[in-house]
Amino acid sequence: MEQEHKRRVRYQGTHPRNFREKYKELNPEKYGDDVEKVLQSGKTPAGMHVPIMVKEILDFLEIQPGQTGFDATLGYGGHTRKMLEQLQGQGHLYATDVDPIESEKTRKRLEDLGYGPEILTIRRMNFAQLDQAAPGILFDFVLADLGVSSMQIDDPERGFTFKYDGPLDLRLDPTSGVTAAQRLRELDEEELSAMLVENSDEPYADRIARAVFQVFQRGGTVDTTKQLAAIIEDALSFLPAGERKEAVKKSCQRAFQALRIDVNSEFESLYSFLDKLPGVLKPGGRAAILTFHSGEDRLVKQAFKQQLRAGVYSAAAQEVTRPSAEECFRNPRARSTKLRWAIRA
């Protein structure tokens, strides 16, 4: 039976605004020229993630053909591809990711580029399980990019952004655990306020927590991204009109970050990763970690400092390395990035 031809959904105006309508950006293999124009304009195409600080990472890792490495956070595979190129077909790279949707897309994308199971092994697991990614194998190099991928941020159905309406989900693995909407129901007002402070240094944590629970007390719900954003905007209505818009935007960013960290147990996973990291590195093995907010960076800095003092590492970054001004212009999402590194003794 001949399959019925389906026309592409039409959109209003000259450019699609809805994520699902951006059919060219969502098919970079087919519409390469169009995607390149988006990249050159300093924007990230829908469904794509631009790897950050690639040169700085590769310069530090000093990857050689024949080595064995570990990419703790596969994501879109941008860093993975560059590391595979350095191996020149010799050695092996292991990679992990908890997102079943994006990791499968990335596996296929890299396989189509010639990076199959003979040189690349992808496991669906949390990066905190790095000691189980390749049991018995020590790595020459390890990379962990702790940022959320743009594919996840941009897709309204994943609930990572307040710019578009969607379910308040925020799970990196949408097949397990509780959503952010469910988590809000589990916390009391004091716990929510404390979480906003601990996970994102939110200055208006008490006001936002109070506003959320006033909605619950009235029998309302906080099930969508726009609902939460509206509550935050209402909580900050006391601010002068001239500074309110920017304050609401930043508080929304911090609140969504705090919820995402909580829902995915990100700090707990990072603690475990940092604790196990020396045990999977060869003597002289190199580890690089990209962080995107002060909480993450603090944990990495403290762990490297303590383990350097204990003689576990022979060297560790004393200061963070930041992306260049040129990279931040080309990719605004790189602005908050910090790179720290350590070398196994």
Secondary structure, DSSP 8 states (H G I E B T S, - for coil): -----------SSSS--SGGG-TTTT-TTT-HHHHHHHHHTT---TT----SSHHHHHHHH---TT-EEEES--TTSHHHHHHHHHHTT-SEEEEE-S-HHHHHHHHHHHHHTT--TTTEEEE-S-GGGHHHHSTT--EEEEEEE-S--HHHHH-GGGT--SSS--BS---SSTTSS--HHHHHHHS-HHHHHHHHHHHH--TTHHHHHHHHHHHHHTT----BHHHHHHHHHHHTTTS-HHHHHHHHHHHHHHHHHHHHHHHTTHHHHHHHHHHHGGGGEEEEEEEEEEE-SHHHHHHHHHHHHHHHHTTSEEEE-SS-B---HHHHHH-GGGTT-EEEEEEE-
